[in-house]
Each structure stands twice: as C-alpha cells, then as structure tokens.
Amino acid sequence: MSDQADRPDRKPFLYVVVCAAGVARDVDRLFVAAQDAGWDVGVVATPQGLGFLDAAAVEARTGYPIRSGWRAPGDPRPFPDPDAIVVAPATFNTINKWAAGIADTLALGILCEAYGLGVPTAVLPAVNSLLAQHPAYAESLTRLRGMGVRVSAGAPHTPKSGETAAFPWEEALELLSQGPDSAAR
C-alpha cells in the first residue's frame, strides 16, 4: 500500500493506462479534465506507450512518476489502489490481450486484476479501420463489455496519422460516471 491510500481525506485515484498510439501525446487533456473533476491521476504506460509520453511533463502534471514495469519485491507502491481506470488510447494489441486475459506487462496485469477487484474501467480505443475489421477485435470488445468495461460508443476511434484533435478524451470521464448497467450497451 502506498502512504496516500491510508489517508481518509484523499481524492479518488484514477489510473490512466496509455498505449502506443499517436494520439497519446495529447493525453494531458484527460489528466486536466480528471483533475478538474476532483481526481488524482497516476499513469501506467505500456512498454511501447512509454515512448509516446514526456515523462517529466507527466510527472509535473500528476505528481507521480509513470509506471511501466513491475516493481521489485519490497519496493513501496508508488500509487494508491485505483478507484477507477481509463485505458486511453487503447490499441488493438492491448484490447485483444486484455480480453484474452494475457497479463505480460504491468499495464495488462493491472487491467486483468481490475476485473476481479470490480474497479470501474473505461476504454477509448484508438485502432485503425483495417485492424478494427479483424474478427478478434470485435470479439474482444464484446468480451470486455461483458466484463463490465465501459467501451466508448464510437469505438474504434480511427484518427488519421498526425490527427489528434478528434480523439474524445472527455468521453472517458463520462463513461466512468455512468453506472454499471450502461457498460453492456
């Protein structure tokens, strides 16, 4: 447990899982919106997603280092337990591995455990239109919805290379504010 987890006056804590998609460079928009809504934010990046982030800027914005790898036994936990999780942008690879229960990275391990813990989780896919046609992708989204994951209604978001303005960062918090009944829609 982190020291902050024991504080009764702490803000709710949001994990933002960031994958390797071009729109990830604008994930600060999500951090700002979450903090404005009263959340503390910690970032967990997939190993490839780490390269899409400015670690110093993320730490300055959130007050926490980016997590990407497993911590050693006995090392302190850098984040409190999550009150909710947003996966944005979520790639084809992460969505399919997560739905299949593959936990070969810290980010995927956290997502797979979140189901067992009942942590509210929302996902904003950033998948190109060709990958979105693969049958495994549709099956994975169906499985995630069945697990209670709140999937963006416009999934997949398929921004063109270099285009970031259209990614619906604000939808992440809207999905979390909806009850579990809306997750299966």
Sequence and secondary structure as in RCSB ss.txt:
>XXXX:A:sequence
MSDQADRPDRKPFLYVVVCAAGVARDVDRLFVAAQDAGWDVGVVATPQGLGFLDAAAVEARTGYPIRSGWRAPGD
PRPFPDPDAIVVAPATFNTINKWAAGIADTLALGILCEAYGLGVPTAVLPAVNSLLAQHPAYAESLTRLRGMGVR
VSAGAPHTPKSGETAAFPWEEALELLSQGPDSAAR
>XXXX:A:secstr
  TGGG TT   EEEEEE S GGGGGTHHHHHHHHHTT EEEEEE TTGGGGS HHHHHHHHSS  B S   TT 
  SS   SEEEEEEE HHHHHHHHHT   SHHHHHHHHHHHHT  EEEEEB  HHHHTSHHHHHHHHHHHHTT E
E TT SB   TT  TTS TTHHHHHHHS GGGGG 
